[in-house]
Amino acid sequence: MKKARLLIAVLVCSVMMLGIGYAWWNDTLTVSGTVETGKFDVNFIRT
């Protein structure tokens, strides 16, 4: 039982460290771009 608790604690700490490392690495990422809208012309034709 003690080994299982220790294993769970180690796994939780490992996942936390992975999250912190990813957040620190991802913090310097800059994304820039341009978004443009187009025209939407609708014509109704009688048939």
N, C-alpha and C positions, 0 to 999 in steps of 0.2 A: 504494500500500500504506500509505503514511504517513497519507494522508487518511482511509482506512477505519478505521485504528486511532484516529485523533482523533475521528472520528464516533462510533465505538463508545464511547469514553471519555466523550464528551459525553452520549450517550444514557443510559449507566449512571449518571452523576452526576445527570442530570435525574430519572430514576426514583427515585434515592435521596432527592433533595430533595422530590419529591412524597410519598414515604412518610413522611418526617420531618414535613412540613407537615400531612399527614392525621393522623398520630399526635398531634401537638401540638393540633390542632383537636378531635380526638375525645377527648382526655384530660379535658376538662371536662364531658363528657356524662354525665348521671346518669339512670338508669332505675329507676323504682320501680313496684311493682304488688302485687297480692294474688292469691294462688293458693289455691283451696279445693278440697277433694275432696268427691265426692258419695257417696251410698250406692248399693250394688249389691246388690239383693235378688233371689236366685234361688229360684224355686219349682219343684219337680219334681212333675209330675202323671202319674198312671198312666192309660194309655189301654187 
